[in-house]
């Protein structure tokens, strides 16, 4: 009997634990994000993407849409899409997604 209780505890530690997937922040829809382009007003952008997760009182012309996802297996993915406005219109988009060099972000020009 003395060995039975520790054996049960040891076996219960070996059982698989189910972990739920965790999603936090803004849900970024690729189709809607692709519709956002320079020249749009803040109202148009907010209609497509919703309210940004982060707005700064000191930089009201910058909106940050942040999403975080962790699967049940522990693999995590995060993404930040920063939108910069000037004179009431979207000026540029910066996407942290590594494989997304956005066509909407102007490429630097070579002045040589």
N, C-alpha and C positions, 0 to 999 in steps of 0.2 A: 504494500500500500504506500510506503514511503517513496518508492521509486515511480509509482504511477502518476502522482501529481506533477513532479518535475518533468516527466516524460510528456505529459499532456501539454504543458507550457512550451516545451521545446518544439513539439510538433505544430502547435498553433502559430509559432513564429515563422514556420516554413510555408504557411498557406499564402497563396497569391493575394495581393491587396489591389483592389480595383480603385483607380484614381480617375476622377472626372477631368475632362478637358476644361481649361480655364480660358475665358476670353474677356479682355478688359479694354476699356477705351472706346474709340470710335470704330464702328464697323465700316470699313472702307470697301465699297463696292467698285470693282474694277471698271465696269461699264459706265458708272456715273462719274468716276474719277477721270476717265478718258474724255468725257464731255466738257470738263473744265478747261478753259483756255484763257490766255491773256486777253485783257480787254473787258472781261466780265465784271459786273458790279458785285459788291459783297452780298447783296440780296440774292443774286442769281447763284452764286457759289453756295450760299447757305441753303438754298432750295435743293440743290443737287446733293450736297454732302452732309447737311445738317449742321448743328452747332459745333464749333471746334471745341476740343477738349481743353485747350490752353489758349487763353487770350491774356495779353499783358497790358496793364494800364499804362506802362511806360512806352510800349511799342504797339499801339492799337492797329498799326498797319500790317502786323504779322499775326497770322493764325496758324496754329499747329494742330494737326489731326494725328493722334497717337493711337496705335492699336497694338495689342499684345495678345498672343495666343500661346498656350502651353498645352500640348497633347497629354493624354493619359499616361503615355510612356515617358514623359518628362522633356520632350523636345520643345524648345521655345523659339518663337519667331516674334520679332517686334518690328514695327515700321512707323516712321514719322514722315508725314507729308506737311511741309511748311509752305504756306502761301503768303506772298508779299504783295501788298497793295500800295499804289501811289495815286494820289489825286482821284480817289474813288473808283479805281479800276484795278483789276488783278494785273500785276506786272510780271511776276515769275513764280514758278513752282519748283520746289526742291524736294525730291523724293529720296528717302534713305534706302529704298529697295535697291540692292546692288545691281540687279540685272535690268533696272528700269531707267536707262538714260532717256528721260522724257523728251519727246519731240517738242513739247511746249516750253522747255527751258532753252533760252537762247544760247547757242554755242559761242564761246569766245572767238573773236576774230583775230587772225594773224595779220598784224600791221606791217609786216616786212615786205 
